[in-house]
Amino acid sequence: MSRSLLYHWLMVIIMATIKISSKTGQAEWEELKSLAEESHQSISGLLTGAARD
């Protein structure tokens, strides 16, 4: 996964933790959860790995 895509997801999780206020935000949150599940990681673990890269 590219670094810019990982940064995108990091921003998505930050925004989602503040408040999911629209369908778009909810959809992105669900995509992030799906990506974490597919990679057999927690969302936190996924983002920690992204931050290391």
C-alpha distance matrix in Angstrom:
0.0 3.8 6.6 8.5 6.8 7.0 10.4 11.2 11.0 13.0 15.5 15.7 16.7 19.1 20.7 20.9 22.7 25.1 26.0 24.7 27.3 26.2 25.0 21.9 21.2 21.9 19.7 16.6 17.7 18.0 14.5 13.3 15.8 14.9 11.2 12.8 15.4 13.4 11.7 15.3 14.8 16.7 15.3 16.6 14.9 11.4 12.3 14.0 11.1 9.1 12.5 12.9 10.0
3.8 0.0 3.8 5.5 5.3 6.4 8.8 10.0 11.0 12.6 14.6 15.5 16.9 18.8 20.3 21.2 23.0 25.0 26.1 25.0 27.3 26.3 25.4 22.0 21.4 22.7 20.6 17.4 18.8 19.8 16.3 15.0 18.1 17.5 14.0 15.6 18.6 16.9 15.2 18.7 17.7 19.1 17.2 18.1 16.8 13.4 13.2 14.8 12.2 9.5 12.0 12.7 9.4
6.6 3.8 0.0 3.8 5.4 5.1 6.2 8.6 9.9 10.5 12.4 14.2 15.4 16.6 18.5 19.8 21.2 23.0 24.6 24.0 26.4 25.9 25.5 22.1 20.9 22.6 21.1 17.5 18.7 20.3 17.2 15.3 18.4 18.7 15.2 16.2 19.6 18.5 16.6 19.6 17.9 18.7 16.5 16.7 15.8 12.7 11.5 12.8 10.8 7.5 9.1 10.1 7.0
8.5 5.5 3.8 0.0 3.8 5.4 5.1 6.1 8.8 9.8 10.6 12.3 14.4 15.4 16.5 18.2 20.1 21.4 22.8 22.1 24.0 23.3 23.1 19.5 18.6 20.7 19.2 15.7 17.4 19.2 16.2 14.8 18.3 18.7 15.6 17.1 20.5 19.6 18.3 21.4 19.7 20.0 17.3 17.8 17.6 14.4 12.8 14.8 13.4 9.8 11.1 13.0 10.4
6.8 5.3 5.4 3.8 0.0 3.8 5.4 4.9 6.4 8.7 9.9 10.5 12.5 14.4 15.3 16.3 18.5 20.2 21.1 19.9 22.1 21.1 20.4 17.0 16.2 17.9 16.0 12.6 14.3 15.8 12.6 11.4 14.9 15.0 12.1 13.9 17.2 16.2 15.3 18.5 17.1 17.5 14.8 16.0 15.8 12.3 11.3 14.0 12.6 9.2 11.5 13.7 11.4
7.0 6.4 5.1 5.4 3.8 0.0 3.8 5.3 5.1 6.2 8.7 9.7 10.7 12.5 14.3 15.1 16.6 18.7 20.1 19.4 22.0 21.6 21.2 18.0 16.5 17.9 16.7 13.0 13.7 15.4 12.7 10.4 13.6 14.3 11.2 12.0 15.6 15.2 13.6 16.4 14.4 14.6 12.0 12.6 12.4 9.0 7.7 10.2 9.1 5.6 8.0 10.4 8.7
10.4 8.8 6.2 5.1 5.4 3.8 0.0 3.8 5.4 4.9 6.3 8.6 9.9 10.6 12.4 14.1 15.5 16.9 18.6 18.4 20.7 20.7 20.9 17.7 15.9 18.0 17.3 13.5 14.3 16.8 14.5 12.2 15.5 16.8 14.1 14.8 18.5 18.5 17.1 19.5 17.1 16.7 13.6 13.7 14.2 11.4 8.8 11.1 11.0 7.2 7.9 11.0 9.8
11.2 10.0 8.6 6.1 4.9 5.3 3.8 0.0 3.8 5.4 5.2 6.3 8.8 10.0 10.7 12.2 14.4 15.7 16.7 15.9 17.9 17.4 17.5 14.1 12.7 15.0 14.0 10.3 11.8 14.3 12.0 10.4 14.1 15.3 13.1 14.5 17.9 17.9 17.3 19.8 17.8 17.1 13.7 14.7 15.7 12.6 10.5 13.5 13.5 10.0 11.3 14.4 13.2
11.0 11.0 9.9 8.8 6.4 5.1 5.4 3.8 0.0 3.8 5.3 4.8 6.2 8.6 9.7 10.2 12.2 14.3 15.2 14.3 16.9 16.6 16.4 13.5 11.5 13.0 12.2 8.4 9.0 11.4 9.3 7.0 10.5 12.0 10.0 10.9 14.4 14.9 14.3 16.5 14.3 13.5 10.0 11.4 12.5 9.4 7.8 11.3 11.6 8.7 10.5 13.7 13.1
13.0 12.6 10.5 9.8 8.7 6.2 4.9 5.4 3.8 0.0 3.8 5.4 5.3 6.3 8.7 9.8 10.8 12.7 14.5 14.6 17.4 17.9 18.4 15.7 13.1 14.8 14.8 11.1 10.8 13.7 12.4 9.4 12.3 14.5 12.5 12.4 16.1 17.1 15.9 17.6 14.8 13.4 9.9 9.9 11.5 9.2 6.2 9.2 10.5 7.7 8.1 11.8 12.0
15.5 14.6 12.4 10.6 9.9 8.7 6.3 5.2 5.3 3.8 0.0 3.8 5.5 5.1 6.2 8.5 10.0 10.9 12.5 12.7 15.0 15.5 16.5 13.7 11.2 13.7 14.1 10.5 10.8 14.2 13.2 11.0 14.1 16.4 14.9 15.3 18.7 19.8 19.1 20.8 18.1 16.4 12.7 12.9 15.0 12.9 9.9 12.8 14.2 11.3 11.2 15.0 15.0
15.7 15.5 14.2 12.3 10.5 9.7 8.6 6.3 4.8 5.4 3.8 0.0 3.8 5.5 5.2 6.0 8.6 10.0 10.6 9.9 12.4 12.6 13.1 10.5 7.8 9.9 10.4 6.9 7.1 10.6 10.0 8.2 11.2 13.5 12.7 13.4 16.5 17.7 17.7 19.3 16.9 15.1 11.3 12.6 14.9 12.6 10.5 13.9 15.2 12.7 13.5 17.1 17.1
16.7 16.9 15.4 14.4 12.5 10.7 9.9 8.8 6.2 5.3 5.5 3.8 0.0 3.8 5.4 4.9 6.0 8.6 9.8 9.8 13.0 14.0 14.7 12.8 9.5 10.6 11.7 8.6 7.0 10.4 10.6 7.8 9.8 12.9 12.3 11.9 15.0 16.9 16.6 17.5 14.7 12.3 8.6 9.3 12.2 10.7 8.5 11.7 13.7 11.9 12.5 16.0 16.8
19.1 18.8 16.6 15.4 14.4 12.5 10.6 10.0 8.6 6.3 5.1 5.5 3.8 0.0 3.8 5.4 5.3 6.5 8.9 10.2 13.0 14.7 16.2 14.4 10.9 12.8 14.4 11.5 10.2 13.9 14.2 11.6 13.5 16.7 16.0 15.4 18.6 20.6 20.0 20.8 17.7 15.1 11.5 11.2 14.3 13.3 10.3 12.8 15.3 13.4 12.8 16.6 17.6
20.7 20.3 18.5 16.5 15.3 14.3 12.4 10.7 9.7 8.7 6.2 5.2 5.4 3.8 0.0 3.8 5.5 5.2 6.4 7.3 9.6 11.2 13.1 11.5 8.1 10.5 12.5 10.1 9.3 13.1 13.9 12.2 14.2 17.1 17.0 17.1 19.9 21.8 21.8 22.8 20.1 17.5 13.8 14.3 17.4 16.0 13.4 16.3 18.5 16.3 16.1 19.9 20.6
20.9 21.2 19.8 18.2 16.3 15.1 14.1 12.2 10.2 9.8 8.5 6.0 4.9 5.4 3.8 0.0 3.8 5.4 5.2 5.1 8.4 10.1 11.5 10.5 6.7 7.9 10.4 8.5 6.6 10.3 11.8 10.2 11.4 14.6 15.2 15.0 17.4 19.7 20.1 20.7 18.1 15.3 11.9 12.9 16.2 15.1 13.2 16.2 18.5 16.8 17.2 20.8 21.6
22.7 23.0 21.2 20.1 18.5 16.6 15.5 14.4 12.2 10.8 10.0 8.6 6.0 5.3 5.5 3.8 0.0 3.8 5.5 7.3 10.6 13.0 14.7 14.2 10.4 11.1 13.8 12.0 9.5 12.8 14.5 12.3 12.9 16.5 16.9 15.9 18.3 21.0 21.0 21.1 18.1 14.9 11.7 11.8 15.5 15.2 13.1 15.4 18.3 17.1 16.9 20.4 21.8
25.1 25.0 23.0 21.4 20.2 18.7 16.9 15.7 14.3 12.7 10.9 10.0 8.6 6.5 5.2 5.4 3.8 0.0 3.8 7.1 9.3 12.3 14.9 14.5 10.9 12.3 15.3 13.8 11.9 15.4 17.1 15.3 16.3 19.7 20.2 19.5 21.9 24.5 24.5 24.8 21.8 18.6 15.4 15.3 18.9 18.5 16.0 18.3 21.2 19.7 19.0 22.7 24.0
26.0 26.1 24.6 22.8 21.1 20.1 18.6 16.7 15.2 14.5 12.5 10.6 9.8 8.9 6.4 5.2 5.5 3.8 0.0 3.8 5.8 9.1 11.7 12.0 8.6 9.6 13.1 12.4 10.7 13.8 16.1 15.1 15.7 18.9 20.0 19.7 21.7 24.3 24.9 25.2 22.6 19.5 16.3 17.1 20.6 19.9 17.9 20.6 23.2 21.6 21.6 25.2 26.3
24.7 25.0 24.0 22.1 19.9 19.4 18.4 15.9 14.3 14.6 12.7 9.9 9.8 10.2 7.3 5.1 7.3 7.1 3.8 0.0 3.8 6.0 8.1 8.7 5.5 6.0 9.6 9.6 8.2 11.0 13.4 13.1 13.8 16.6 18.1 18.3 20.0 22.3 23.4 23.9 21.8 19.0 15.9 17.4 20.7 19.5 18.0 21.2 23.3 21.6 22.2 25.8 26.4
27.3 27.3 26.4 24.0 22.1 22.0 20.7 17.9 16.9 17.4 15.0 12.4 13.0 13.0 9.6 8.4 10.6 9.3 5.8 3.8 0.0 3.8 7.1 8.4 6.5 7.6 10.9 11.5 11.1 13.5 15.8 16.1 17.0 19.4 21.0 21.6 23.2 25.3 26.7 27.3 25.4 22.7 19.5 21.1 24.4 23.0 21.4 24.6 26.7 24.7 25.2 28.9 29.3
26.2 26.3 25.9 23.3 21.1 21.6 20.7 17.4 16.6 17.9 15.5 12.6 14.0 14.7 11.2 10.1 13.0 12.3 9.1 6.0 3.8 0.0 3.8 5.3 5.2 6.3 8.7 10.1 10.7 12.5 14.4 15.5 16.7 18.5 20.1 21.4 22.7 24.4 26.1 27.1 25.6 23.3 20.2 22.3 25.2 23.3 22.1 25.6 27.2 25.0 26.0 29.6 29.6
25.0 25.4 25.5 23.1 20.4 21.2 20.9 17.5 16.4 18.4 16.5 13.1 14.7 16.2 13.1 11.5 14.7 14.9 11.7 8.1 7.1 3.8 0.0 3.8 5.4 5.0 6.0 8.6 9.7 10.4 12.2 14.2 15.2 16.3 18.3 19.9 20.9 22.3 24.3 25.5 24.5 22.5 19.7 22.3 24.9 22.7 22.1 25.7 26.9 24.8 26.3 29.8 29.5
21.9 22.0 22.1 19.5 17.0 18.0 17.7 14.1 13.5 15.7 13.7 10.5 12.8 14.4 11.5 10.5 14.2 14.5 12.0 8.7 8.4 5.3 3.8 0.0 3.8 5.4 5.0 6.2 8.6 9.8 10.6 12.4 14.3 15.2 16.5 18.5 19.9 20.9 22.7 24.3 23.2 21.5 18.4 20.9 23.2 20.8 19.9 23.6 24.5 22.1 23.7 27.1 26.5
21.2 21.4 20.9 18.6 16.2 16.5 15.9 12.7 11.5 13.1 11.2 7.8 9.5 10.9 8.1 6.7 10.4 10.9 8.6 5.5 6.5 5.2 5.4 3.8 0.0 3.8 5.4 5.2 6.2 8.7 9.9 10.6 12.4 14.2 15.4 16.7 18.4 20.0 21.3 22.6 21.0 18.9 15.6 17.8 20.5 18.4 17.2 20.8 22.1 19.9 21.1 24.7 24.5
21.9 22.7 22.6 20.7 17.9 17.9 18.0 15.0 13.0 14.8 13.7 9.9 10.6 12.8 10.5 7.9 11.1 12.3 9.6 6.0 7.6 6.3 5.0 5.4 3.8 0.0 3.8 5.5 5.0 6.2 8.6 9.9 10.6 12.3 14.2 15.4 16.5 18.3 20.1 21.0 19.7 17.6 14.8 17.5 20.1 18.2 17.7 21.3 22.6 20.8 22.4 25.8 25.8
19.7 20.6 21.1 19.2 16.0 16.7 17.3 14.0 12.2 14.8 14.1 10.4 11.7 14.4 12.5 10.4 13.8 15.3 13.1 9.6 10.9 8.7 6.0 5.0 5.4 3.8 0.0 3.8 5.4 5.1 6.2 8.7 9.9 10.5 12.3 14.3 15.3 16.3 18.5 19.9 19.1 17.7 15.0 18.1 20.1 17.7 17.6 21.4 22.0 20.1 22.2 25.4 24.9
16.6 17.4 17.5 15.7 12.6 13.0 13.5 10.3 8.4 11.1 10.5 6.9 8.6 11.5 10.1 8.5 12.0 13.8 12.4 9.6 11.5 10.1 8.6 6.2 5.2 5.5 3.8 0.0 3.8 5.4 5.0 6.2 8.6 9.7 10.5 12.4 14.2 15.2 16.6 18.3 17.1 15.7 12.6 15.4 17.4 14.7 14.3 18.1 18.7 16.6 18.6 21.8 21.2
17.7 18.8 18.7 17.4 14.3 13.7 14.3 11.8 9.0 10.8 10.8 7.1 7.0 10.2 9.3 6.6 9.5 11.9 10.7 8.2 11.1 10.7 9.7 8.6 6.2 5.0 5.4 3.8 0.0 3.8 5.4 5.1 6.3 8.6 9.9 10.7 12.4 14.3 15.6 16.5 15.0 13.0 10.0 12.8 15.2 13.2 12.9 16.5 17.6 16.1 17.9 21.1 21.2
18.0 19.8 20.3 19.2 15.8 15.4 16.8 14.3 11.4 13.7 14.2 10.6 10.4 13.9 13.1 10.3 12.8 15.4 13.8 11.0 13.5 12.5 10.4 9.8 8.7 6.2 5.1 5.4 3.8 0.0 3.8 5.4 5.1 6.1 8.6 9.9 10.5 12.2 14.3 15.1 14.4 13.0 10.9 14.3 16.1 14.0 14.7 18.2 18.9 17.8 20.1 22.9 22.8
14.5 16.3 17.2 16.2 12.6 12.7 14.5 12.0 9.3 12.4 13.2 10.0 10.6 14.2 13.9 11.8 14.5 17.1 16.1 13.4 15.8 14.4 12.2 10.6 9.9 8.6 6.2 5.0 5.4 3.8 0.0 3.8 5.4 5.0 6.1 8.6 9.8 10.4 12.3 14.1 13.6 13.0 10.7 14.2 15.3 12.5 13.4 17.1 17.0 15.6 18.3 20.9 20.3
13.3 15.0 15.3 14.8 11.4 10.4 12.2 10.4 7.0 9.4 11.0 8.2 7.8 11.6 12.2 10.2 12.3 15.3 15.1 13.1 16.1 15.5 14.2 12.4 10.6 9.9 8.7 6.2 5.1 5.4 3.8 0.0 3.8 5.4 5.1 6.2 8.6 9.9 10.7 12.3 10.9 9.9 7.2 10.5 11.7 9.0 9.7 13.4 13.6 12.4 15.0 17.6 17.4
15.8 18.1 18.4 18.3 14.9 13.6 15.5 14.1 10.5 12.3 14.1 11.2 9.8 13.5 14.2 11.4 12.9 16.3 15.7 13.8 17.0 16.7 15.2 14.3 12.4 10.6 9.9 8.6 6.3 5.1 5.4 3.8 0.0 3.8 5.5 5.1 6.2 8.6 10.0 10.4 9.4 8.1 6.4 10.2 11.4 9.7 11.2 14.3 14.8 14.5 17.0 19.3 19.6
14.9 17.5 18.7 18.7 15.0 14.3 16.8 15.3 12.0 14.5 16.4 13.5 12.9 16.7 17.1 14.6 16.5 19.7 18.9 16.6 19.4 18.5 16.3 15.2 14.2 12.3 10.5 9.7 8.6 6.1 5.0 5.4 3.8 0.0 3.8 5.4 5.0 6.1 8.6 9.7 10.0 10.0 9.2 13.0 13.3 11.1 13.3 16.4 16.0 15.7 18.8 20.7 20.3
11.2 14.0 15.2 15.6 12.1 11.2 14.1 13.1 10.0 12.5 14.9 12.7 12.3 16.0 17.0 15.2 16.9 20.2 20.0 18.1 21.0 20.1 18.3 16.5 15.4 14.2 12.3 10.5 9.9 8.6 6.1 5.1 5.5 3.8 0.0 3.8 5.4 5.1 6.2 8.5 8.5 9.4 8.3 11.7 11.4 8.5 10.8 13.8 12.9 12.4 15.8 17.4 16.8
12.8 15.6 16.2 17.1 13.9 12.0 14.8 14.5 10.9 12.4 15.3 13.4 11.9 15.4 17.1 15.0 15.9 19.5 19.7 18.3 21.6 21.4 19.9 18.5 16.7 15.4 14.3 12.4 10.7 9.9 8.6 6.2 5.1 5.4 3.8 0.0 3.8 5.5 5.2 6.1 5.0 5.6 5.4 8.7 8.2 6.2 9.1 11.6 11.1 11.6 14.6 16.1 16.2
15.4 18.6 19.6 20.5 17.2 15.6 18.5 17.9 14.4 16.1 18.7 16.5 15.0 18.6 19.9 17.4 18.3 21.9 21.7 20.0 23.2 22.7 20.9 19.9 18.4 16.5 15.3 14.2 12.4 10.5 9.8 8.6 6.2 5.0 5.4 3.8 0.0 3.8 5.4 4.9 6.0 7.1 8.3 11.5 10.9 9.6 12.8 14.9 14.4 15.3 18.3 19.5 19.6
13.4 16.9 18.5 19.6 16.2 15.2 18.5 17.9 14.9 17.1 19.8 17.7 16.9 20.6 21.8 19.7 21.0 24.5 24.3 22.3 25.3 24.4 22.3 20.9 20.0 18.3 16.3 15.2 14.3 12.2 10.4 9.9 8.6 6.1 5.1 5.5 3.8 0.0 3.8 5.5 7.7 10.0 10.9 14.0 12.6 10.7 14.0 16.1 14.7 15.4 18.8 19.6 19.1
11.7 15.2 16.6 18.3 15.3 13.6 17.1 17.3 14.3 15.9 19.1 17.7 16.6 20.0 21.8 20.1 21.0 24.5 24.9 23.4 26.7 26.1 24.3 22.7 21.3 20.1 18.5 16.6 15.6 14.3 12.3 10.7 10.0 8.6 6.2 5.2 5.4 3.8 0.0 3.8 5.5 8.6 9.9 12.2 10.0 8.2 11.9 13.3 11.5 12.7 16.1 16.4 16.0
15.3 18.7 19.6 21.4 18.5 16.4 19.5 19.8 16.5 17.6 20.8 19.3 17.5 20.8 22.8 20.7 21.1 24.8 25.2 23.9 27.3 27.1 25.5 24.3 22.6 21.0 19.9 18.3 16.5 15.1 14.1 12.3 10.4 9.7 8.5 6.1 4.9 5.5 3.8 0.0 3.8 7.0 9.6 11.6 9.5 9.1 12.9 13.8 12.7 14.6 17.5 17.8 18.1
14.8 17.7 17.9 19.7 17.1 14.4 17.1 17.8 14.3 14.8 18.1 16.9 14.7 17.7 20.1 18.1 18.1 21.8 22.6 21.8 25.4 25.6 24.5 23.2 21.0 19.7 19.1 17.1 15.0 14.4 13.6 10.9 9.4 10.0 8.5 5.0 6.0 7.7 5.5 3.8 0.0 3.7 6.4 7.9 5.8 6.0 9.6 10.4 9.9 12.0 14.5 15.0 15.9
16.7 19.1 18.7 20.0 17.5 14.6 16.7 17.1 13.5 13.4 16.4 15.1 12.3 15.1 17.5 15.3 14.9 18.6 19.5 19.0 22.7 23.3 22.5 21.5 18.9 17.6 17.7 15.7 13.0 13.0 13.0 9.9 8.1 10.0 9.4 5.6 7.1 10.0 8.6 7.0 3.7 0.0 3.8 5.3 5.0 6.1 8.6 9.7 10.6 12.3 14.2 15.4 16.8
15.3 17.2 16.5 17.3 14.8 12.0 13.6 13.7 10.0 9.9 12.7 11.3 8.6 11.5 13.8 11.9 11.7 15.4 16.3 15.9 19.5 20.2 19.7 18.4 15.6 14.8 15.0 12.6 10.0 10.9 10.7 7.2 6.4 9.2 8.3 5.4 8.3 10.9 9.9 9.6 6.4 3.8 0.0 3.8 5.4 5.0 6.2 8.5 9.9 10.5 12.2 14.3 15.5
16.6 18.1 16.7 17.8 16.0 12.6 13.7 14.7 11.4 9.9 12.9 12.6 9.3 11.2 14.3 12.9 11.8 15.3 17.1 17.4 21.1 22.3 22.3 20.9 17.8 17.5 18.1 15.4 12.8 14.3 14.2 10.5 10.2 13.0 11.7 8.7 11.5 14.0 12.2 11.6 7.9 5.3 3.8 0.0 3.8 5.4 5.2 6.0 8.6 9.8 10.4 12.3 14.4
14.9 16.8 15.8 17.6 15.8 12.4 14.2 15.7 12.5 11.5 15.0 14.9 12.2 14.3 17.4 16.2 15.5 18.9 20.6 20.7 24.4 25.2 24.9 23.2 20.5 20.1 20.1 17.4 15.2 16.1 15.3 11.7 11.4 13.3 11.4 8.2 10.9 12.6 10.0 9.5 5.8 5.0 5.4 3.8 0.0 3.8 5.4 5.0 6.2 8.6 9.8 10.6 12.6
11.4 13.4 12.7 14.4 12.3 9.0 11.4 12.6 9.4 9.2 12.9 12.6 10.7 13.3 16.0 15.1 15.2 18.5 19.9 19.5 23.0 23.3 22.7 20.8 18.4 18.2 17.7 14.7 13.2 14.0 12.5 9.0 9.7 11.1 8.5 6.2 9.6 10.7 8.2 9.1 6.0 6.1 5.0 5.4 3.8 0.0 3.8 5.5 5.3 6.3 8.8 10.1 10.9
12.3 13.2 11.5 12.8 11.3 7.7 8.8 10.5 7.8 6.2 9.9 10.5 8.5 10.3 13.4 13.2 13.1 16.0 17.9 18.0 21.4 22.1 22.1 19.9 17.2 17.7 17.6 14.3 12.9 14.7 13.4 9.7 11.2 13.3 10.8 9.1 12.8 14.0 11.9 12.9 9.6 8.6 6.2 5.2 5.4 3.8 0.0 3.8 5.3 4.9 6.1 8.6 9.9
14.0 14.8 12.8 14.8 14.0 10.2 11.1 13.5 11.3 9.2 12.8 13.9 11.7 12.8 16.3 16.2 15.4 18.3 20.6 21.2 24.6 25.6 25.7 23.6 20.8 21.3 21.4 18.1 16.5 18.2 17.1 13.4 14.3 16.4 13.8 11.6 14.9 16.1 13.3 13.8 10.4 9.7 8.5 6.0 5.0 5.5 3.8 0.0 3.8 5.4 5.1 6.3 8.8
11.1 12.2 10.8 13.4 12.6 9.1 11.0 13.5 11.6 10.5 14.2 15.2 13.7 15.3 18.5 18.5 18.3 21.2 23.2 23.3 26.7 27.2 26.9 24.5 22.1 22.6 22.0 18.7 17.6 18.9 17.0 13.6 14.8 16.0 12.9 11.1 14.4 14.7 11.5 12.7 9.9 10.6 9.9 8.6 6.2 5.3 5.3 3.8 0.0 3.8 5.4 5.1 6.4
9.1 9.5 7.5 9.8 9.2 5.6 7.2 10.0 8.7 7.7 11.3 12.7 11.9 13.4 16.3 16.8 17.1 19.7 21.6 21.6 24.7 25.0 24.8 22.1 19.9 20.8 20.1 16.6 16.1 17.8 15.6 12.4 14.5 15.7 12.4 11.6 15.3 15.4 12.7 14.6 12.0 12.3 10.5 9.8 8.6 6.3 4.9 5.4 3.8 0.0 3.8 5.4 5.2
12.5 12.0 9.1 11.1 11.5 8.0 7.9 11.3 10.5 8.1 11.2 13.5 12.5 12.8 16.1 17.2 16.9 19.0 21.6 22.2 25.2 26.0 26.3 23.7 21.1 22.4 22.2 18.6 17.9 20.1 18.3 15.0 17.0 18.8 15.8 14.6 18.3 18.8 16.1 17.5 14.5 14.2 12.2 10.4 9.8 8.8 6.1 5.1 5.4 3.8 0.0 3.8 5.5
12.9 12.7 10.1 13.0 13.7 10.4 11.0 14.4 13.7 11.8 15.0 17.1 16.0 16.6 19.9 20.8 20.4 22.7 25.2 25.8 28.9 29.6 29.8 27.1 24.7 25.8 25.4 21.8 21.1 22.9 20.9 17.6 19.3 20.7 17.4 16.1 19.5 19.6 16.4 17.8 15.0 15.4 14.3 12.3 10.6 10.1 8.6 6.3 5.1 5.4 3.8 0.0 3.8
10.0 9.4 7.0 10.4 11.4 8.7 9.8 13.2 13.1 12.0 15.0 17.1 16.8 17.6 20.6 21.6 21.8 24.0 26.3 26.4 29.3 29.6 29.5 26.5 24.5 25.8 24.9 21.2 21.2 22.8 20.3 17.4 19.6 20.3 16.8 16.2 19.6 19.1 16.0 18.1 15.9 16.8 15.5 14.4 12.6 10.9 9.9 8.8 6.4 5.2 5.5 3.8 0.0
